[in-house]
Amino acid sequence: MYKHIILPILFRFDAETIHHTVTRLLQIALSIPGVSGLCRKLYVVDDKRLARTVFGLTFPNPIGMAAGFDKNAELVSELSDLGFGFVEIGTVTPRPQPGNPRPRLFRLKADSGLINRMGFNNKGAGPAAERLRHFAKNRGNRQVIIGGNIGKNKDTPNEQALTDYLISFRELFDAVDYFVVNVSSPNTPGLRDLQEREPLTNLLAALQEENRQKPTPKPILLKIAPDLTNGQLDDIIAIIAETGIAGVIATNTTISRDGLATDPATVAQIGAGGVSGQPLRERATEVIRYLHQQSGGAFPIIGVGGIATPDDAKEKLAAGASLVQVYTSFIYEGPALAKRINKSLVSEL
């Protein structure tokens, strides 16, 4: 019903506008007494065999919501009720920022994909932390793991980027279970320059030093672009070994437009932004497999990019991912996506 009736209606509206409308309606619906419990009965696959212990954290199941869907930590409860084992909030920045001018989110229907140039629009790290503390007090029996994806403000020079990452790290430290350092979004000018070996090593080493000062350090992961060369991926492996961070999220959106089924004129008219969804599936799997094989499985990988079916998730896991995340496919496939994947995984245990 979702794909044949609901989705065509949703696609009549601007992508960003309908995202906010639908998520707000979801919040309202699940605030009605009894509805949250009913939703969990419908969508949560409660099977202990799905649990995964990765970088010291026990995830109730291996299916997560990727960063970008819940930028401001407003939907953790609702996404948990839809069966996700973990939710990554953000990307958040130290100061609130509006992001890039609208429109900035576009559907590629023929590709089951999206192009976005959101530009880290968010309400700031402090307010996100407050909302997560509120969730912690009211989480009930929800076992969802929470990740905090952090970035720099658009007007912060790269030379001062560490300060921004440290501010968000400190703000969110007691509110999240793990951190993700985002230096791979194509939508903040110059951000991807921080993926180069020297600045990235310095950034991660400084965050790890801050982390080690805490009584109980939190896992820190690095989110990387799918557009890195094998040589750059080799650098990533070396940097992880040198800095001792917990792992990698592979991958962010791609700036490539190769192989799209959408009319090239339409793609050109959309303009700049990162492509997500099915066009990213194959390359994301290649990056996961390369990192896993070249490192000898030295660190965990969270796989993301083009996971629309149980087989897509299994492909990422077989390539070396310990966990997987979805975002774009959740829009195209509907609210039962995590349930379908988890049920399929259980059937093979």
N, C-alpha and C positions, 0 to 999 in steps of 0.2 A: 504493500500500500504506500509506503513512504516514497519509493522511487517513482511510482507511476501516478500518484495523486498529489502528495504533499510537496515533493521536490519541484515539480513544474510550477506550483503556486509560489513557492519561495523564490524561484529564479525569475519571477516577474519584477522583483524589486532589486534595488541597488545592493550589492553584496555586503558592504559594511553595515548599511542600515538594517538589513534583515538579520544580520548576525546579532546586533544589539537588541532588536525586537524579540527574536526567538529566545535568546538567553534570559532576557528579563521575564518573559512569559514562563520560562522554565523555573526561574526563581520563585515566582508567584505561585505556580502550581504546586511546587514541592514544599511550600510553606504552609499549605493547607493540612491540618491534622490528618494523619493516616496516609497521605499520598506518598510521602517519602518511603515509608515502609513497603507500600504496594509496589513502588518503582523498584526497590531493591529486590523484591521477590521476582519481579519480571526480568530484571537485567543482570543481577549479580550472580556469578557462578561461584558458589561458596564450596570450594574443594581444596583441601589442604595440600593436595598434590601439585597445585598450581604455584605454590609459594616458591620464591627464589630468594636466596641470600646472596646479595651482591654488594661489594665494597662495604661489608659490615652491616648492611641494612636488610631486613626481611620484608620483601614485597609480597603482598597477598596474592598477586598474580602478575605476570610479566607484561601486561598491556597498559601503557601510559598515554596520557594526553600531552602532546608536545607543547613547548612554549609558543606563545602567540595567540592561542585560543582564549586563555584566561590571563590577560596581561596584568590585571590589577588584583589578583587573588580574591575574586568575587564569586567563583563558581566551584570551589574545591568540593564542597558538600554535594552539590548537584552532580558533578562528574563522578564522584564516588558512588552515588546512588545509581548511576548508569553503568556501573561495573568496572570502572578503571581502577587498577591497582596502585597507580601513582599519577600525580598531576604536577606538571612543571609550570609554575607561574612566571609571568614576565614575558618579554624582557623588561626589567625595571631599571630605572636610572636614579641617581641621587635626587635630582630635582624633577618635578613634573615637567612634561613637555608635550606639545600638541601633535608632534610628528609631522609628516609631510602633508602638503595640501591634498584635499580630496578632489576627485575620486582617486583612490590609492589601492583598491582591492578589486581584482577583475577575474571573472570566471573564464576558463578555457574548457567549455563544455565537451568539445570533441575529444579532448585529451583527459577528461576527468581531472583537471588540474586548476591551479590558480596562479595568477601573478600578483604579487603584493609589493608595494613600496611604502609600507606603513611608517617606517622611520622611528621605531621605539616610542610610539605614542603611549604614555602611561601617566599615572597620577603620583608617581614617586615611590621610592623604597620605603619610606617611613609609613605612609598610609597602608601600603601592602602588608607590612609587618603587623600593623595593628589589626587588620582584618584576619590575618592568620592566627593571631593570638585569640581573637574572638572565636574563630573556628575551633581552636584547640579546647576551649572551655565548653563547647557545645557539640563536640564531634560524636558523642554517643558511642555506638559500637563500630563506627567506621574506622577501618584499619589503614586507610590510604596513606601512602608516603608522599611527602611534598618536597619538590625541588624548587630552588630559587635561581632563576636565570638572570644574570646581571650584565649590564652594559654601561657604556659611558654616554653622557649627554652630548648632543650634536655639536654644541658650541665649545666643548672641552677639547683643546688641542691634544693630539696623540701623546705629546711629551708629558702631559699632565693626566693621562688616562688612568694611571694607577690610583691616583687620589679618588677618582670617581668609583672605581671598582672596590676600593677599601671602604668607602662610605657605605655603599650598598651592602657589602659583606657584613659590616658591623651592625647595620640596621636590621638585617634579616637573620642574623646568626641564631638567635634563640627561637626563631619562628619556622625554620625549614629544616629538613633532614639532610639535604645535600645541596651543593651549589654547582651552577654551570656558568662558566666564563664564556660569554658570547663575543667573539671577535670576528665572526664570519658572516654577519648580515651584510648584504650588498646595499642596504638602504640608508646607511649613515656614512657620509663622505669620509673616506680615508680609513674607516674602521678595519677593513681587511688588511691594511698594511701592518697591523699589529700581529698578523699571523706569521710574519717573517721571523726567522729563528731568534735573532738577538732580542728584539722587543718582546716577543712572546715568552722567551725564557725568563727575562727580567720580571715581567708581569706575574707569571705564575709562581716564580720563586718568592716574590714579595708577598703574594697572597698566602702561600704555604707557610712562610715565616710568621705571618699574622695568625694563621690557623693554629700553628703549633703552640702559640702562647695561651690558647684556650685550654681549660681543664679537660674537655672532651672535644678534640678536633672533629670537623665535619668533612665528609668526602667532597673534594673539588674535582669537577670534570671540565673538559674543554669541548666546546662545540665547534666543529670544523666545517669548512665549505666542501662541496663535492667537486669543486673546480681545481683542487690542488693537484699538482703533478705527483708522480711516484717519488721523485726526489724530495718534494716538500712533505709528503707523507712519511718518508724516512726521517726527516727532521722532527716531525711530530713524535714519532716513536722515541727518538733520542731525547727530546725535551721532556717527555713523560718520565723516562728513566732518570733524568737529571734532577727534575724538580720533585718527583715523588707524588704527583697528583694521582687521583684515584682511577681515572679512566677518560673515555672519549664518548661524545655523542656524534654519530655519523649518520646523516649529514644535515646541514642547513639547506636553504634553497639555492638553486643554481642560476647563474647569469646566462647560461647557454640557452639558445633557442633551437638547437638541433633536434630534428625528428618530430617536431610538433605536427599534429594533424590539423590544428586550427589554421585557417587561411592566413598566410604570411602578412597580408595587408592589415588584417585585424590585429595581429600581434605587433606589427610596427606602429599602428595607431595607439595601442596601449602604452607603448614606450618602456621606460626603465622599470626594473623590479626583479625580484627573485621568483623563479618558477618552482612550484611545489606540486605534489600529487603524483599521479601515474608516470608523467614524463621523467621523474627522478628515480623511479624504482630500480632500474638496472644499474645506474651509476652508483647509487647509494650502497647497493649490495656489493659492487666491485670494491668500493672503498673499505667497507667492513671486512671483506675477505682479505684484502691486501694487508690491512693493519693487523688482523688476527694472525695471518700466516707469517708475515715478516717479523712480528714481535714474539712469535712463539706463544701467543696467548698470554702475554705478560700482564695485560690489564683488561678490565671489563670494557665492553662496548655496548652502548645503547643505540640500536639501529632505528633510523627513521627515514622515511622517504618512499612514497608510493605504496604503502601497505593498505590495501583495500579489501583483502580476502584472507582467510586463514592460511592459504598456501603462500601468500605474500609474506606473512609473518614468519611462517616456518622457513621460508627461503632466507630471511635475515638471520634467524636463529642458527640455521645450518651453516651460514657463512661465518659465524663467530660471534654474533650478538648474544648478550646475556639477557637483555630486555629489549622491548620495542616500543615505539611511540607512534601515534597517529595524529593527524589534524585534518588535512584536506579531505581525506577519505571519509572522515566522520561526517562532513558536510554532504558528500555525495551518496554515502551508504546509509546514513541514518543512525539513530540512537542505539540500535542493537548491535553495532559493530563489535564492541569489546566482548559482548556476550558470545557472538558467533565465533570469534577467534578463540576465546577461552574454552568454549564447549568442544571445539575441534581439537584443541591441545589435550584436553582431558581424555578424549576418546582414544588417543594414541598412547596414553600412559599405561 
